[in-house]
């Protein structure tokens, strides 16, 4: 189900971008010189908005936690010198108040704040009556409802220049990424929030600069509306997230190498070919739905037979044979092993649910 958000497109936000919105700058504003030098370096690299962390609450105390209000003064100075609009993260109403005081052009809500509806509501209340663009990062856990809830709270406060930032999700599984991409969460958010801008933050998603270019390109392939990439004049000595920041020069190379993708083709012949392929996809999808319905109906009959004879619903040996056979067949036909496993796990779970409905008289 779609969520009805009263939002405007990026073209009405007042930023001078003729393509994907590029937000860049240091993870943290560490000193006046560091921030100004970085801003000067990225000014002509295709960047539209300067970002910098002003408040940096870290996982454990004793680390660098940002320069606070002093850093906002440096951001303003950088804006005056370079002409770049400025942005930073806010986590409390006091942060919002200071950002408005110093004329910050855009703010975002961090992942650790998004998980807390009380904190998001407090931010929403502090934003009432303002016209500042607000981006909301995904919560640290892969929960699209929590993400949507944060967006709704801020939108209900009257913020219409509203967007989201996908920065990946924490995971207990080993991964080459700092935060698992879990692209399906982004795709679901896109489906349910028609017209709302969504930015990708490959810096926090990857955690390592060598992974960022490929993820940034994939983001554009998936039609993200922009990118947030961290840049530091000397990343190796950065006080936070040093491994995921580019020098301004390297950032320029990354941005120059990116290829912007489009949602529709202007070539009429190509469009006709696509229409023909999609028509065939429709036929296949119809068949899939019909066969799944038939399979579940048969599952209910099997469930009834099991019930009459006191046989357990789960048959581990039969399930093992089925999933192994279908996975082998899928791999032999060019499909991914994990994809086949997930598909048949979903089918099996729903089949057991359908059989259970028979047991409780919900047939």
N, C-alpha and C positions, 0 to 999 in steps of 0.2 A: 504494500500500500504506500502511495506517495505521501509525503509530508508537505502540507501547504505552507511554504515560507514566503513572506513578502520581501523579496530580495531584488536587487538590481544587478545588472551585468557589470563587468569590469570597465566597459567603455564609459560608464557614468561615474566612476570613482575619482576621476580627475587626474589620473596618472598618465604620463606621456609614453604609452607603450602601443606599438603597432603590431604586436604579436604576443607570444607568451610573456606574462609579467615576470621579470627577473628581479628577485630580491636578494641582495648579497651584502656581506660585511662580516666583521669578526663575531665569533661566538660571544665574546665579552668585550666591552669597552674597558680596557685595562689602564690606559693613560691617554692624555690629550694627544700626544705625539703619535702613538700607535693608531688611534682612531682616525686622526686627520690624514696620516700618510696612507692608510688603507683606503679611505674615501677618495683621496686623490688618485690612487692607483686604479680603482675600479670604475671611476667616473666615465671613461670613454671605452669601456669594455662591453657595452650593451646592457648595463645594469640600469634599472629604472628606479629602485628604491634602496636606500642604505639601511641595513639592519645592524643592531648591536645589542647584546645582552647587558642590561643595566642592573637587574637583580638576578642573582644566580644561586638560588638555594641548592646546595649539592646534596648528594645522598647521605654523606656523613659530615659532621661539623669539622671546622678546622681548615677547610679548603677555601680557595678564593670564592667569595660569594657576591662579587660585583661591587661597583663603585657607587651605586645609588644615585641620588640627585645630582651629584657632581658629573656623572657620566652623561646625564641629560643635557647639561650645559655644553659638553663637548659635541654631542650629536647636533645641537642647534648650530654650533660654530661650523661643523662640517657641512651642514645644509647651506649655510650662508655662503661658504666658500665654493662649494661644488654645484649647488643648485639641485642636488638630489633630495627628494622627500625622505623623511626619516621614520623608522619604525622600531619597536621593541616589544618585549613580552611583558605582560602585566599579570599579577596573581592576586592582587588585593584591591579594594576600592581606593586605598591610599595611592597605589601605583597609578591607577587611572587618573586620579585627581592631579598628580604631578605631571603626567603625560599631557593632559589637557592644558595645564598651566604653561608648559614649555612649547606647546604647539606641535606635538608629535603628530605626524600625518596618518599613521596607521599603527594599530596594536594587534597583538595576537595573544591568545590564551594557550598556555602550555599544556602538555600532555598530563602532567601530574595534577594540574588544576581541573582539567576536564573530567577527571574521574570523580570529582566531588561536587554533587549537585548544590550543596550549600554554598560552596565557594563560587560556583558559576552564577548562582542566583544573586549573590552579593555583588559580583561584577556587573551583572545585568542591571541591577538597581542603580549602580553608580553611573551607568551609561545612558540612563533615561534622559531624553532631551538633547543628546549629542548627535553629531553627524559624522563621527569618525569611523572609517572602515575598520572592521574587526574580523580577524581570522581565528578559527578555532582548531587547534591541533587535535588529532585523534587521541582518545584515552590510551594509556599504556597497554591495556588489555584489549583484545580484539572484540569489542562490543559495539556494534553499529548503533544499537538503541541508545546507549549512553552518549555516544557522539551526537546523534540526532537530538537527544534531550538537551544537551548543552547549546546547540544551535538554536533550538526552539526557545529556550529561556532568553537568550540574548535578542532574538528576533522579536519576541513579545515585549521587550523593553523599548521597541521602536527603532532598533538598528536594522536598516535595510541594506547598507553596504556591508554585507555579511558573506563570508566565505569559509572554506575549510582548508586545513593543511594535513596532508597525509605524510606521517614521518615514521611509519612502521610500528610494530607491536612487540612488546617484550615476550620472550618465549623461553621455556625451560629446555627446549631442544637445542643441540649444538647447531650453529649456523655461521656462515661466512659473514653475515650481516650483523650489525649491532642490534638492529630491530627488524624482525621478520617483515617482509613486504606485505604478505597476505593481501594481494591485489584484489581478491574477491570482495573484501570489505569496502574498498574504495568504489568498486563497480556497483555494489549494492547501494552505497550512499549516493552515487551519481543517479542511479535509477529512481531513487526516492526523493531527490531534491532537484527537480527540473529547473535548470537555468542558474543554479548557484555556482559561483566560481570555486574551483578546487585546485589548490597548489600542492606540488610535491616538494618535500624537503629531503633530497637524497643524502644530504650530509649526515643527518641524524639516523636515517634509515641504514646507511652503509657503515658509518663509523670509521671507514678507511678511505682516504682520498682516491686510491687506485680503483675502487669499485664505483665511484660516483659517476664518471662519464657514461657508462653503460646504463645505469639506473636512470640517469637524467634523460637519456635518449628514449628508454622504454616509457618513461612518463609522458613524453611528447607523443610517442606512438599511441598511447592510451588516451590522448586528448586532454591531458591535464591543462589547466589554464595558465600555468606558470611554474616557476621553480624558486626555491629558497636555498641558496648555496653559501656556505660560510667561506670567508676569505680573510686572511690575516697577513700583515706586511712581513711577518717572520713566524710562520706556523710552528716551527720546531720549539720555540720558546713561549708559545701561547700558554696562558694560565688555566685554560680549560679547552678540552676537546682538540688538542693539537694535531692529532692524526687525521682529522676529517676536514681540515681547512687548507685552501689553496692560497698561494701568493696571488696578488692581483694579476700578474702576467700569466700565470698558469690558468687562472680562472678565465681570462680572455680566450685562451686556446681552447678550453673546454666548451665555452659558449659558441665560439666560431665553428666548432666541429659538429654542433647539433643540427639536426634536420627537422624542420617543423612539418608536421603531418596535418592533413585536413580531413574533415568529417565526410565530405562528399566530393565526387569527381566531376570536373567540368567537361571532360571528354564524353560526348554523347554515346559513342560506340562502346566505350568501356562501361558506361552506366547501364546500357542495355544488356551487356554480358553479365554484369553483376545482378541485374534484375532477374535474368534467367536462372542464375545459380541460386539466388535466394528463393525463387519459386520452388526449386527442387528441394531446398532445405526445408521449406514449409511442408512439403509432402512427406519428407522423412520424419520431421517432428510429429506430424499427425500420426504416422505409423507407430512411432515410439510411444506416444500417449495411449494409443489404442492397445498396443501389446502390453504395456504396463498395467492397464486396467484389466485386461484379460488375465494377466499373471496374478494380480491381487485377488481376483474373483476365484481363481483356482486355489490360491492359498487359503481363502476362507473355507472352501470345501474341505481341503486337507485338514484345516484346524478343527472343523466339526468332527471329522473322522477320528482325529487324535483324541478329542474330548470324549467321544462315545466309548473309546477303548482305554481311557486313562493313560494315554501316552504323552510324554512331555513335549512341549512346543519346540524347544531347541533340540536339534539333532546334530551334535557337533561333528560327527564323522561325515554325514551327508553334506553339511555346510562346508567343511574343509575340502571335500572332493569338488564341490561346485565352484568355489572361489578359485581353487588352483587351476581347474580346467579352463574356466572362462578367462582367467588372467593370462594363461599360456596362449589361448586363442587370440586374445586382444594384442598381445605383444607380437605374435606372428603376423598380425595384420597392420603393424606399424604404430600401435598405440602404446602409451606409457604404462608401465606395470603398476605404478601407484595410482594412476587415474582409474585403471580397470578395478583395482582393489577397492577404491573409494566408491565407485559406482555400484558395485555389487554389495558392498557393506550397507549402503543406503537402501538398496532394494531389499536386502535381507531384513534389515531393521523394520522397514515398513511392512514386509510380509508377516513378521512376527507380531507386529502391532495389530494387523488385520485379523490374524488368527486369534489373538487375545480378545479382540472385540467379540468374536464368536462365543468364547467361553463365558463372557459376562452378559451375553444376550443383547449385544448391540448390532447384530447382523442386519 
